Amino acid sequence: MIKHLVLFKLKDPASAEETRDMLLSMKGVVEQIREIEVGIDYAHTERSFDVALSVIVDDEDALRGYAEHPYHIDPVKKYVRSVSEKSVTADYYI
């Protein structure tokens, strides 16, 4: 299995809850997702990102399918890109 992590620095941290809800809306829609978790940062330090996404998929094919899924691309990715100033990601086997 693979864990896909993404951290988002938002243009306006006030949009964190809406961003969380948009990301969580993939559950049950993007069939490659086995597990999804989204958290909002509470520390608000200089180094903090505002929202964290964790997705577990079966394998590399499932990760590609997730990335290319029409719902992931629009509306989710389209929305998140519009409210984010920066993001970082990591994908690793678990």
N, C-alpha and C positions, 0 to 999 in steps of 0.2 A: 504494500500500500504506500501511497505518497501523501505527504502533508504539504499543502500549498498555503504559505503565509504571505499576507500583504499588510503593510502598515501604510496608513494614509495620513498625510498632513493636510488639513483642510484650509481653504482660504478663509473661512469663517467657522471657528469651532462650534458656533451655535447650530450648525447644520449636522452635528454628529448623530443625533437621534434619527433624523430623516435618512441619513446615510446608512446607519445601522439597519433600519427597517428595509431600505432598498436592497441591501446585500442579503438580508435574511429572506427576502421574497423569492430567492432562488431555490429555497428548500421545497422539494416536491415538484419543481418545475424543470430544473436542470437535473436530468436523471443520473448523471455521472457522480453527483454528490452523494457520498455515503454519510458524512457528518459535516455540519457547518456550525461555526461559532463566531460571533462578532462581539467585540468588547469596545467600550468607550473609555478612553484614558481618564483617570481621575487625578493624576499627579500634576499635569500641566506644567512640567518643567521645560527648560529651554531645549532639551534634547528629546522631549516627548513627541510622539505622533498622536493624532487625535482618535483614530479608529483602527482596530486590528481585526483582520479577517483570517480565520483558519478554516480550511476546507480539506477533507480527506476524500481521496478517490482511490480506486483499485490499483491503477497502473498508469504507465505513460500514455497509453492510448486513451484512457479515461480522462487524463489531464488535458490532452489535446481536444478531446470531445467537449469537455467543460469550457475550455478557452474559446472554442469555435461555436458553442451553442448560441443560437439566435437570441435567446432571452438574456444570456450573459452579455452579449454584445450590445443589444438595445432592448430594453432600456437601462440595464444595470451599469455596464461599463460607460456608456454615454453619459449617464447622470454623474457617476463617481468622478469621471474626468472633468466634468464641468465644475465640480465643487472642490476638487483637490488641487493643491499647488505642487505636491510632491508625493511619490509613493516609492516604497522599496519592497522587494519580494524575495522569498526563498522557497525552494522546493526540495524536499528530501524524503528519502525512504524511511518508513517506520515499520 
